[in-house]
Amino acid sequence: MTAERLTGRPHDGSGGSAHPENAAECTLADLKRVGFLIQQESAPAGHWTWLPLGAEFARVLLEICARRLVAEGYEEARFPSVVKLDSPHLTGAKDKFGDRIYRLRDIDAGLTWNSDPLVFSLVKQLDLALPVRLFASVGFFRNELSGELSIRRGRSFCVHDAHAFLQGFEAGYREVTRLLQLSIALVADTLGPDGWSLQISADANERQRLDGLAPVVAGCDVPSQVNWFTTRTNYYLLQVKVLWGDGPRAFQLSNLQLDAQNGSLYGFGRGVMIVHAAPVTRPERFAIAAFTTARSLTDVRWPAWPTVLSPIQARLLPLDADCAAKAEHVAETWRAAGLRVDIDATSAPVERRLRCARRLMIPYIGLVGPREEPGEVVVEANDGSRHLLASVAARELAAEDFVVNPRLPVRAGQLAAGM
């Protein structure tokens, strides 16, 4: 295997230039502190449960991703449940985690087991004309030791898993290029332009045809590297990963593959290419990246989530009990418009409520007194600047792609109807 740069920007082994040298790495403990997730002490490493704020973060991120997939012609497909009580065997994790993982007991949640063979076989049965573009998402459930039922990841099964079935190499290659641009835009628009890189693995036997990817990667202006392999040990001709972080501790944010093997293996006919895409591999990784970026900034009063991803975009603090109803009226005005606003009307002093909002990394915080009208409430951003709540809402809602209220309207097309 040989490695080389695919762009003119040097790749120094790091994930980019977002983080100063003194930026501390985010951990699951940090995400617990800001109310995103918890990990049971008795659970194996890597097993955790979303808390309400974290679940909302994941929902917003995945619905943004779904909007973009729909815009590219993908349709949401809902597959029938094939989950079994012995699902640890299906995951290949039985020996490692025992009976503490993926156990389902006394529930009928209508779950989906999202596996590639299931997707391929169902698409084959529908006998749809190519090209076919679909994505599926699944929430995997587990009974906690506490007895609570919670969403838990099962490998990559709580993300949007997109597949495209196309005739011929060129069509598959163009699809990978489209989805790469989608994934890169998603990362850049939600996390910013720095801190991430591209890692590409490609079949050296197809080098002449795959070299056309270089202009797309070069246009991203991020560190990137391609590894050309001469012996194919996987089903793909090409794999592109969007990585976050530095050196060996870098992790995936997105993953794309051009599959030249499974099309014929599952009876789609000669020359059918399958493109596999996970623009969001795991939501908690985006949370770690967003947290690290926010904490690395030095010109802010408190770290804050990117506004487009923040579970709470603005928090209102009524100055006294008499202002609580007015704050609720203000909040309802902007919730109806699509902004994610909440209220802290507890009896704690304002200074304590301010500290709480900042600890949760809420981007905008506003005080509601007796004189403000809905359009006149001023909120403070984490850099100390002050804005009318109306101007914040207008700025966020101008990017229609990021409006997630209350649910994503996914069109029902031929594929979804057929299933």
MOTA-V616599 format. One record per residue. N is the residue number from 1. RES is the residue in three letters. PHI is phi in radians with two decimals (* if undefined). PSI is psi as a letter, one per 30 degrees, with the letter a starting at -180 (none if undefined). BURIAL is 1 if it has 9 or more other ideal C-beta (glycine too) atoms within 8 Angstrom, else 0. Layout:
BEGIN
N	RES	PHI	PSI	BURIAL
N	RES	PHI	PSI	BURIAL
END
This chain:
BEGIN
1	MET	*	k	0
2	THR	-2.03	l	0
3	ALA	-2.18	k	0
4	GLU	-2.77	l	0
5	ARG	-1.35	k	1
6	LEU	-1.86	f	1
7	THR	-2.25	l	1
8	GLY	-1.40	f	0
9	ARG	-1.47	k	1
10	PRO	-1.06	k	0
11	HIS	-1.91	j	1
12	ASP	-1.77	g	0
13	GLY	1.59	f	0
14	SER	-1.69	l	1
15	GLY	-1.61	g	1
16	GLY	2.36	a	1
17	SER	-2.10	g	0
18	ALA	-1.32	f	1
19	HIS	-1.86	k	1
20	PRO	-1.16	l	0
21	GLU	-1.08	f	0
22	ASN	-1.61	g	0
23	ALA	-1.24	k	1
24	ALA	-1.38	k	0
25	GLU	-1.35	k	0
26	CYS	-1.30	k	1
27	THR	-2.23	l	0
28	LEU	-1.08	f	1
29	ALA	-1.11	e	0
30	ASP	-1.13	e	1
31	LEU	-1.18	e	1
32	LYS	-1.17	e	1
33	ARG	-1.11	e	0
34	VAL	-1.69	g	1
35	GLY	1.38	g	1
36	PHE	-1.69	e	1
37	LEU	-2.76	l	1
38	ILE	-2.31	l	0
39	GLN	-2.19	k	1
40	GLN	-1.20	k	1
41	GLU	-1.08	e	0
42	SER	-1.55	f	0
43	ALA	-1.49	l	1
44	PRO	-1.09	l	0
45	ALA	-1.01	k	0
46	GLY	1.57	g	0
47	HIS	-1.88	k	1
48	TRP	-2.62	l	1
49	THR	-2.26	k	1
50	TRP	-1.21	k	1
51	LEU	-1.56	l	1
52	PRO	-0.94	e	0
53	LEU	-1.13	e	1
54	GLY	-1.15	e	1
55	ALA	-1.10	e	1
56	GLU	-1.19	e	1
57	PHE	-1.00	e	1
58	ALA	-1.10	e	1
59	ARG	-1.08	e	1
60	VAL	-1.08	e	1
61	LEU	-1.05	e	1
62	LEU	-1.25	e	1
63	GLU	-1.30	e	1
64	ILE	-1.07	e	1
65	CYS	-1.04	e	1
66	ALA	-1.12	e	1
67	ARG	-1.01	e	1
68	ARG	-1.24	e	1
69	LEU	-1.12	e	1
70	VAL	-1.08	e	1
71	ALA	-1.11	f	0
72	GLU	-1.59	g	1
73	GLY	1.65	g	0
74	TYR	-1.49	k	1
75	GLU	-2.13	k	1
76	GLU	-1.32	k	1
77	ALA	-2.05	k	1
78	ARG	-1.89	j	0
79	PHE	-1.63	l	1
80	PRO	-1.21	l	0
81	SER	-1.26	k	0
82	VAL	-2.25	g	1
83	VAL	-1.25	k	0
84	LYS	-2.11	l	0
85	LEU	-1.16	f	0
86	ASP	-1.68	h	0
87	SER	-1.01	f	1
88	PRO	-0.97	e	1
89	HIS	-1.15	e	0
90	LEU	-1.18	e	1
91	THR	-1.42	f	1
92	GLY	1.32	g	0
93	ALA	-1.91	g	1
94	LYS	-1.01	e	1
95	ASP	-1.16	e	0
96	LYS	-1.40	e	0
97	PHE	-1.99	f	1
98	GLY	1.13	b	0
99	ASP	-1.61	g	0
100	ARG	-1.63	g	1
101	ILE	-2.13	k	1
102	TYR	1.00	h	1
103	ARG	-1.55	k	1
104	LEU	-2.07	k	1
105	ARG	-2.47	k	0
106	ASP	1.01	h	0
107	ILE	-2.33	l	0
108	ASP	-2.32	i	0
109	ALA	-1.66	g	0
110	GLY	1.04	h	0
111	LEU	-1.33	l	1
112	THR	-2.07	k	1
113	TRP	-1.79	j	1
114	ASN	-1.60	j	1
115	SER	-2.09	k	0
116	ASP	-1.02	e	0
117	PRO	-1.00	e	0
118	LEU	-1.13	e	1
119	VAL	-1.03	e	1
120	PHE	-1.08	e	1
121	SER	-1.17	e	1
122	LEU	-1.22	e	1
123	VAL	-1.10	e	1
124	LYS	-1.10	e	1
125	GLN	-1.13	e	0
126	LEU	-1.25	f	1
127	ASP	0.94	h	0
128	LEU	-1.45	k	1
129	ALA	-1.25	k	0
130	LEU	-1.26	l	1
131	PRO	-1.43	l	1
132	VAL	-2.08	k	1
133	ARG	-2.24	k	1
134	LEU	-2.58	l	1
135	PHE	-2.48	k	1
136	ALA	-2.26	k	1
137	SER	-2.35	l	1
138	VAL	-2.59	k	1
139	GLY	-1.79	k	0
140	PHE	-1.70	k	1
141	PHE	-1.97	l	1
142	ARG	-2.57	k	1
143	ASN	-1.41	j	1
144	GLU	-1.29	l	1
145	LEU	-1.07	f	0
146	SER	-1.31	f	0
147	GLY	1.65	f	0
148	GLU	-1.44	k	0
149	LEU	-1.66	k	0
150	SER	-2.41	l	1
151	ILE	-1.33	k	1
152	ARG	-2.45	k	1
153	ARG	-1.22	k	1
154	GLY	-2.10	j	1
155	ARG	0.98	c	0
156	SER	-1.93	g	1
157	PHE	-1.60	g	1
158	CYS	-2.08	h	1
159	VAL	-2.21	l	1
160	HIS	-1.37	j	1
161	ASP	-1.85	j	1
162	ALA	-1.78	k	1
163	HIS	-2.36	k	1
164	ALA	-2.26	k	1
165	PHE	-1.93	j	1
166	LEU	-2.41	l	1
167	GLN	-1.61	j	1
168	GLY	1.65	l	0
169	PHE	-1.07	e	1
170	GLU	-1.07	e	0
171	ALA	-1.12	e	1
172	GLY	-1.11	e	1
173	TYR	-1.15	e	1
174	ARG	-1.08	e	0
175	GLU	-1.14	e	1
176	VAL	-1.05	e	1
177	THR	-1.08	e	1
178	ARG	-1.07	e	1
179	LEU	-1.25	e	1
180	LEU	-1.12	e	1
181	GLN	-1.09	e	1
182	LEU	-1.09	e	1
183	SER	-1.13	e	1
184	ILE	-1.11	e	1
185	ALA	-1.12	e	1
186	LEU	-1.08	e	1
187	VAL	-1.15	e	1
188	ALA	-1.15	e	1
189	ASP	-1.29	f	0
190	THR	-1.74	e	1
191	LEU	-1.96	f	1
192	GLY	1.81	l	0
193	PRO	-1.44	f	0
194	ASP	-2.13	l	0
195	GLY	1.67	f	1
196	TRP	-2.34	l	1
197	SER	-2.58	l	1
198	LEU	-2.00	k	1
199	GLN	-2.16	k	1
200	ILE	-2.11	k	1
201	SER	-2.02	k	1
202	ALA	-2.49	k	1
203	ASP	-1.30	j	1
204	ALA	-1.10	f	1
205	ASN	-1.20	f	0
206	GLU	-1.91	g	1
207	ARG	-1.03	e	1
208	GLN	-1.10	e	0
209	ARG	-1.35	e	0
210	LEU	-1.45	f	1
211	ASP	-1.10	f	0
212	GLY	-1.14	f	0
213	LEU	-1.27	f	1
214	ALA	-0.96	e	1
215	PRO	-1.07	e	0
216	VAL	-1.13	e	1
217	VAL	-1.16	e	1
218	ALA	-1.07	e	1
219	GLY	-1.18	f	0
220	CYS	-1.35	f	1
221	ASP	0.96	h	0
222	VAL	-2.24	l	1
223	PRO	-0.98	k	1
224	SER	-2.65	l	1
225	GLN	-2.58	k	1
226	VAL	-2.08	k	1
227	ASN	-1.93	j	1
228	TRP	-1.63	k	1
229	PHE	-1.84	k	1
230	THR	-1.72	f	0
231	THR	-2.03	j	0
232	ARG	-1.43	j	0
233	THR	-1.89	f	0
234	ASN	-2.15	l	0
235	TYR	-1.45	f	0
236	TYR	-1.80	k	1
237	LEU	-1.47	f	1
238	LEU	-2.58	k	1
239	GLN	-2.36	k	1
240	VAL	-2.16	k	1
241	LYS	-2.01	k	1
242	VAL	-1.66	j	1
243	LEU	-1.89	k	1
244	TRP	-2.07	k	1
245	GLY	1.80	a	1
246	ASP	-1.97	k	0
247	GLY	0.99	b	0
248	PRO	-1.20	f	0
249	ARG	-1.60	g	0
250	ALA	-1.14	k	1
251	PHE	-2.38	l	1
252	GLN	-1.33	k	1
253	LEU	-1.83	e	1
254	SER	-2.46	l	1
255	ASN	-2.60	k	1
256	LEU	-2.28	k	1
257	GLN	-2.47	k	1
258	LEU	-1.86	j	1
259	ASP	-1.82	j	1
260	ALA	-1.81	g	1
261	GLN	-1.85	e	0
262	ASN	-1.30	f	1
263	GLY	-1.04	e	1
264	SER	-1.34	e	1
265	LEU	-1.05	e	0
266	TYR	-1.76	g	1
267	GLY	1.37	g	0
268	PHE	-1.46	f	1
269	GLY	1.92	l	0
270	ARG	-1.22	k	0
271	GLY	1.45	g	0
272	VAL	-1.38	k	1
273	MET	-1.77	k	1
274	ILE	-2.05	k	1
275	VAL	-1.82	k	1
276	HIS	-1.87	k	1
277	ALA	-2.52	k	1
278	ALA	-2.24	i	1
279	PRO	-1.01	f	1
280	VAL	-2.17	j	1
281	THR	-1.25	e	1
282	ARG	-2.67	k	1
283	PRO	-1.07	e	1
284	GLU	-1.16	f	1
285	ARG	-1.22	e	1
286	PHE	-1.10	e	1
287	ALA	-1.12	e	1
288	ILE	-1.10	e	1
289	ALA	-1.12	e	1
290	ALA	-1.13	e	1
291	PHE	-1.09	e	1
292	THR	-1.08	e	1
293	THR	-1.09	e	1
294	ALA	-1.08	e	1
295	ARG	-1.33	f	1
296	SER	-1.41	f	1
297	LEU	-1.27	k	0
298	THR	-1.81	f	0
299	ASP	-1.86	h	0
300	VAL	-2.21	l	1
301	ARG	-1.42	e	0
302	TRP	-2.64	k	0
303	PRO	-1.13	k	1
304	ALA	-2.48	k	1
305	TRP	-1.14	l	1
306	PRO	-0.95	k	1
307	THR	-1.01	e	1
308	VAL	-1.17	f	1
309	LEU	-1.80	f	1
310	SER	-1.06	k	1
311	PRO	-0.99	e	1
312	ILE	-2.10	j	1
313	GLN	-1.44	e	1
314	ALA	-2.57	k	1
315	ARG	-2.09	k	1
316	LEU	-1.83	k	1
317	LEU	-2.10	j	1
318	PRO	-1.15	k	1
319	LEU	-1.21	f	1
320	ASP	-2.66	l	0
321	ALA	-1.08	e	0
322	ASP	-1.18	f	0
323	CYS	-1.64	f	1
324	ALA	-1.11	e	1
325	ALA	-1.12	e	0
326	LYS	-1.14	e	1
327	ALA	-1.08	e	1
328	GLU	-1.14	e	1
329	HIS	-1.11	e	1
330	VAL	-1.07	e	1
331	ALA	-1.08	e	1
332	GLU	-1.11	e	0
333	THR	-1.02	e	1
334	TRP	-1.48	f	1
335	ARG	-1.12	e	1
336	ALA	-1.10	f	0
337	ALA	-1.42	f	0
338	GLY	2.04	f	1
339	LEU	-1.39	k	1
340	ARG	-1.57	j	1
341	VAL	-2.13	k	1
342	ASP	-2.32	l	0
343	ILE	-2.27	k	1
344	ASP	-1.93	j	1
345	ALA	-1.87	g	0
346	THR	-1.17	l	0
347	SER	-1.45	g	0
348	ALA	-1.13	l	0
349	PRO	-1.02	l	0
350	VAL	-1.00	e	0
351	GLU	-1.05	e	0
352	ARG	-1.21	e	0
353	ARG	-1.17	e	1
354	LEU	-1.09	e	1
355	ARG	-1.07	e	0
356	CYS	-1.10	e	1
357	ALA	-1.11	e	1
358	ARG	-1.23	e	1
359	ARG	-1.14	e	0
360	LEU	-1.45	g	1
361	MET	1.09	h	1
362	ILE	-1.31	k	1
363	PRO	-1.13	e	1
364	TYR	-2.25	k	1
365	ILE	-2.26	k	1
366	GLY	-2.34	k	1
367	LEU	-1.75	k	1
368	VAL	-1.98	j	1
369	GLY	-1.82	a	0
370	PRO	-1.27	f	0
371	ARG	-1.76	f	0
372	GLU	-1.27	k	1
373	GLU	-1.72	l	0
374	PRO	-0.91	e	1
375	GLY	-1.47	f	0
376	GLU	-1.98	g	0
377	VAL	-1.27	k	1
378	VAL	-1.72	k	1
379	VAL	-2.05	l	1
380	GLU	-1.86	k	1
381	ALA	-1.53	l	1
382	ASN	-1.22	f	1
383	ASP	-1.60	g	0
384	GLY	1.60	f	0
385	SER	-1.27	l	0
386	ARG	-2.08	k	0
387	HIS	-2.46	l	1
388	LEU	-1.18	k	1
389	LEU	-0.99	e	1
390	ALA	-1.08	e	1
391	SER	-1.25	e	0
392	VAL	-1.10	e	1
393	ALA	-1.08	e	1
394	ALA	-1.09	e	0
395	ARG	-1.16	e	0
396	GLU	-1.25	e	1
397	LEU	-1.33	f	1
398	ALA	-1.14	e	0
399	ALA	-1.51	i	0
400	GLU	-1.00	f	0
401	ASP	-1.04	f	0
402	PHE	-1.71	g	0
403	VAL	-1.42	j	1
404	VAL	-2.18	i	1
405	ASN	-2.63	k	0
406	PRO	-1.58	f	0
407	ARG	-2.42	l	0
408	LEU	-1.20	k	0
409	PRO	-1.43	j	0
410	VAL	-1.66	k	1
411	ARG	-1.22	k	0
412	ALA	-1.63	j	0
413	GLY	-1.85	a	0
414	GLN	-1.04	e	0
415	LEU	-1.17	e	1
416	ALA	-1.08	e	1
417	ALA	-1.16	e	0
418	GLY	-1.15	f	0
419	MET	-1.56	none	1
END
